[in-house]
Amino acid sequence: MKITEKQTHQAYNISKAVYLGEISFQDGRSQLADKHSMNPNSAADFINNFKCMMDGKRFTRTLNAYSTKYFLENIKLDFGTESLINALTSLKLHI
C-alpha cells in the first residue's frame, strides 16, 4: 500500500520523537500502525531510516521521493545544516 503524504508527515514527527527519546521505538511503530494506518514494517523502516539519516549512516530500506524530500527539508528546519549534511551523506550511502 502506498504511503500517503499525511502518513509521511506523521512518520517524520514520530521518528523525530523516537530519535529524541520522547517515545520508544515500539510505541512509535504502534502509533504509526494503529493511529495512522501504516503497515508496521513500513513504520519501522521510516523510524530506522530517520535515525540513520541523523547519524549519517547508510540505510537500506527505500523511502519514496516525497518522503525523502520531506525528511531532508524538515531535518534542516528542525536540526540545522550539520544534521542535513549527515542526512545527505546517509542518502548518498543508500544510493
Protein Blocks (a to p, Z undefined) as FASTA:
>chain_A
ZZdfklmmmmmmmmmmmmnopacfklmmmmmmmmnopafklmmmmmmmmmmmmnopacfb
dcdfklmmmmmmmmmmmnojmlmmmmmmmmmmmZZ
